Amino acid sequence: MPMGIGFAHNLNHTRYLEVLQLLESLVGIGAAGPLTGLAADPAIGTIGSSDGEKPRAAITGAPVVLKLFAQNLLYSHASGIPYTNASLVQIYDFSSWIYWYRQVSQTPVKLVSQKACGALSIIGKLLGAAGDDAGTRGAIYVGHDSDLDALAYFFNLTWEAPPFRALRPTPPGSSLAFKPEGDKAWVHFTYQDFNFTEDRGGKEIAAVQVVKTSPAQVDLVKAKAWIENRIVQFAGQSCLNACKSILGES
């Protein structure tokens, strides 16, 4: 868990309370009471939805609140609309909860069932671009941060993006860039840190940063075979057949 709290099964309770109290000092205490009242060990519970969504297993307790306010802090800062006196250091520290929460919530079976066919589509474009099909060069896929999480899983990628503290963060507007080279592809992660600078009398957002992923190059053929294997394992052969049909494969 972020900010020095440690693993959920053996967390540093003193540090956990300090983090909760720090957030309260920035956003206040709401009608539900102090966050420290949720300071029991995080657990997996069942939650429902008011819009008719089926109940599902999810993390419960203070990490949910930390993650939601961390998003508010970061996104308001990125929009130039600060609503607390949080420092940049605190904003980046708390942003780690966004990525931690999502990474521990995204199970392989969920990523495979929802995202694997899209990953195979990307591989098909890359293999085509490395060949004679010039029309596939420069293909752009638009998605969510969860799609970046999925690609990180399918290609076994990690990256660092300072000043974000988390391993493999996905701040707003970030992306993965694949450059094909035969049956392989070089991969870079691009992002912005949202630190504004004064220039020409107005605010200018920071330039896009480009960093190498680890590994910096992926084997597209091996990745394709691995993803197809996971589809069969978690969703069945019929799901793989449907995906191949959508992608125009036999």
C-alpha positions in Angstrom: 0.0 0.0 0.0 1.3 3.5 -0.8 2.9 6.2 1.4 4.8 3.8 3.6 1.8 1.8 4.9 3.0 -1.6 3.6 1.2 -4.8 2.7 -2.5 -5.0 3.7 -1.9 -8.2 5.7 0.8 -6.6 7.8 0.3 -2.9 7.5 1.9 -0.1 9.6 -1.2 1.1 11.5 0.6 4.1 12.9 1.4 5.3 9.4 -2.0 4.4 8.2 -3.6 6.7 10.7 -1.2 9.5 9.8 -2.1 9.3 6.1 -5.9 9.3 6.9 -5.4 12.3 9.2 -3.3 14.1 6.6 -6.1 13.7 4.1 -8.7 15.0 6.6 -6.5 18.0 7.2 -6.8 18.8 3.5 -10.4 18.0 2.7 -12.1 18.1 6.1 -14.4 15.7 7.9 -17.7 14.9 6.2 -21.1 13.9 7.6 -20.1 10.2 7.7 -17.5 11.0 10.4 -13.7 10.8 10.6 -11.7 8.7 8.2 -9.9 7.1 11.1 -13.2 5.3 11.8 -12.4 3.3 8.7 -8.9 2.4 9.8 -9.4 -1.3 10.2 -7.4 -3.5 7.9 -8.6 -3.2 4.3 -10.7 -6.2 3.2 -12.4 -7.6 0.2 -16.2 -7.2 0.5 -19.3 -7.3 -1.6 -20.7 -4.1 -2.9 -23.8 -3.3 -5.0 -24.9 -0.5 -7.2 -28.0 1.8 -7.3 -28.2 1.5 -11.0 -29.0 -2.3 -11.0 -25.5 -3.5 -11.4 -24.9 -7.0 -9.9 -23.1 -7.1 -6.6 -19.3 -7.6 -7.0 -16.3 -8.2 -4.9 -14.2 -5.1 -4.2 -11.9 -3.5 -1.7 -13.7 -1.9 1.2 -12.7 0.7 3.8 -10.5 3.7 3.9 -8.5 2.9 0.6 -11.7 3.6 -1.3 -11.9 7.1 0.1 -8.2 7.7 -0.3 -8.4 6.7 -4.0 -11.4 9.0 -4.7 -10.0 12.1 -3.0 -6.6 11.4 -4.6 -8.3 11.6 -8.0 -10.0 14.8 -7.0 -6.7 16.3 -5.9 -4.8 15.3 -9.0 -7.5 16.1 -11.6 -8.3 19.5 -10.1 -4.6 20.3 -10.1 -4.3 19.2 -13.7 -7.3 21.4 -14.6 -5.8 24.4 -12.8 -8.6 24.5 -10.3 -7.1 23.8 -6.8 -9.6 23.4 -4.0 -7.3 22.6 -1.1 -4.0 23.8 0.2 -2.4 20.5 -0.7 1.2 20.9 -1.9 2.5 19.3 -5.1 4.4 16.7 -3.0 1.2 15.8 -1.3 -0.8 15.6 -4.5 1.7 13.2 -6.1 2.0 11.2 -2.9 -1.8 10.7 -2.7 -2.0 10.0 -6.4 -0.3 6.7 -5.7 -3.5 5.4 -4.2 -5.3 5.8 -7.6 -2.9 3.4 -9.3 -2.5 1.0 -6.4 -6.2 0.6 -6.0 -6.8 0.0 -9.7 -3.9 -2.4 -10.1 -5.0 -4.6 -7.1 -8.6 -4.5 -8.4 -7.9 -5.5 -12.0 -7.8 -9.3 -11.8 -6.4 -11.3 -14.8 -9.8 -12.8 -15.5 -11.4 -9.4 -15.6 -8.7 -7.9 -17.9 -8.9 -10.9 -20.3 -12.6 -11.0 -20.6 -12.9 -7.2 -21.2 -9.6 -6.2 -22.9 -7.8 -9.1 -24.5 -9.4 -8.8 -28.0 -8.4 -5.2 -28.2 -4.8 -6.2 -27.3 -4.8 -8.7 -30.2 -6.1 -6.0 -32.5 -3.1 -3.8 -31.6 -0.7 -6.7 -32.2 -2.3 -7.3 -35.6 -1.9 -3.6 -36.6 1.7 -3.7 -35.4 2.6 -6.8 -37.3 0.9 -5.4 -40.4 2.7 -2.1 -40.0 6.1 -3.9 -39.9 5.3 -5.5 -43.2 4.0 -4.1 -46.5 0.7 -2.7 -45.2 1.6 1.0 -44.9 -2.0 1.9 -44.2 -1.7 0.6 -40.7 1.2 2.9 -39.7 0.2 5.5 -37.1 -2.9 3.7 -35.8 -4.3 5.3 -32.7 -6.3 3.5 -30.1 -8.3 5.7 -27.6 -9.3 4.2 -24.3 -9.2 4.6 -20.5 -6.5 4.2 -17.8 -7.8 0.7 -17.3 -6.9 -0.1 -21.0 -3.3 0.9 -20.2 -3.4 -1.4 -17.2 -4.6 -4.2 -19.4 -1.8 -3.6 -22.0 0.7 -3.6 -19.2 -0.6 -7.0 -18.1 -0.8 -8.5 -21.6 2.7 -7.3 -22.6 4.2 -7.7 -19.1 5.3 -4.0 -19.0 6.2 -1.7 -16.2 7.4 1.9 -16.2 8.3 4.9 -14.0 6.9 8.4 -14.6 8.4 11.0 -12.2 7.2 12.9 -10.2 4.4 10.3 -9.8 5.4 8.0 -7.0 3.7 4.8 -8.1 5.1 2.0 -10.2 3.3 2.1 -13.5 1.1 5.2 -13.0 -1.4 6.2 -15.7 -2.1 9.9 -15.2 -4.7 11.6 -17.5 -3.6 11.9 -21.1 -0.9 9.3 -20.8 -0.3 6.6 -23.5 1.8 3.7 -24.7 3.6 4.1 -28.0 4.5 1.0 -29.9 7.1 1.1 -32.7 7.2 -2.1 -34.7 10.4 -3.7 -35.9 9.8 -7.0 -37.5 8.1 -9.4 -35.1 9.0 -7.1 -32.2 8.1 -3.6 -31.1 9.8 -0.9 -29.1 7.5 0.6 -26.3 7.5 4.0 -24.7 5.2 5.6 -22.1 4.2 9.2 -22.6 2.7 11.5 -20.0 2.5 15.0 -18.5 3.1 16.0 -14.9 0.7 18.9 -15.0 3.1 21.3 -13.3 2.2 24.7 -14.7 4.8 27.3 -15.7 4.3 31.0 -16.3 5.1 31.8 -19.9 4.2 34.8 -22.1 1.8 36.1 -19.5 -0.3 32.9 -19.2 -0.1 29.4 -17.9 1.6 26.8 -20.0 1.3 23.1 -19.1 4.4 21.0 -18.9 5.7 19.3 -22.0 5.0 15.6 -22.7 7.6 13.3 -21.2 8.6 10.1 -22.9 10.2 7.2 -21.0 11.1 3.7 -21.9 9.1 0.8 -20.5 10.6 -2.3 -19.0 11.2 -4.3 -21.0 11.8 -1.7 -23.7 11.0 -4.2 -26.5 8.3 -6.8 -26.7 7.9 -10.0 -28.9 4.6 -9.6 -30.7 4.3 -13.2 -31.8 5.0 -14.5 -28.3 2.6 -11.9 -26.8 -0.1 -12.9 -29.3 0.2 -16.6 -28.4 0.2 -15.8 -24.6 -2.9 -13.6 -24.9 -4.8 -16.2 -26.9 -3.9 -18.8 -24.3 -5.3 -16.6 -21.6 -8.5 -16.1 -23.5 -9.1 -19.8 -23.7 -8.1 -20.3 -20.1 -10.4 -17.6 -18.6 -13.2 -17.2 -21.2 -13.1 -20.3 -23.3 -12.4 -21.3 -26.9 -15.7 -19.8 -28.1 -14.5 -16.3 -26.9 -11.3 -16.6 -28.8 -13.1 -17.7 -31.9 -15.4 -14.7 -31.6 -12.4 -12.4 -31.2 -10.7 -13.8 -34.3 -13.9 -13.4 -36.2 -14.1 -9.7 -35.3 -10.5 -9.3 -36.3 -11.0 -11.1 -39.6 -8.8 -14.0 -38.7 -9.6 -17.6 -39.5 
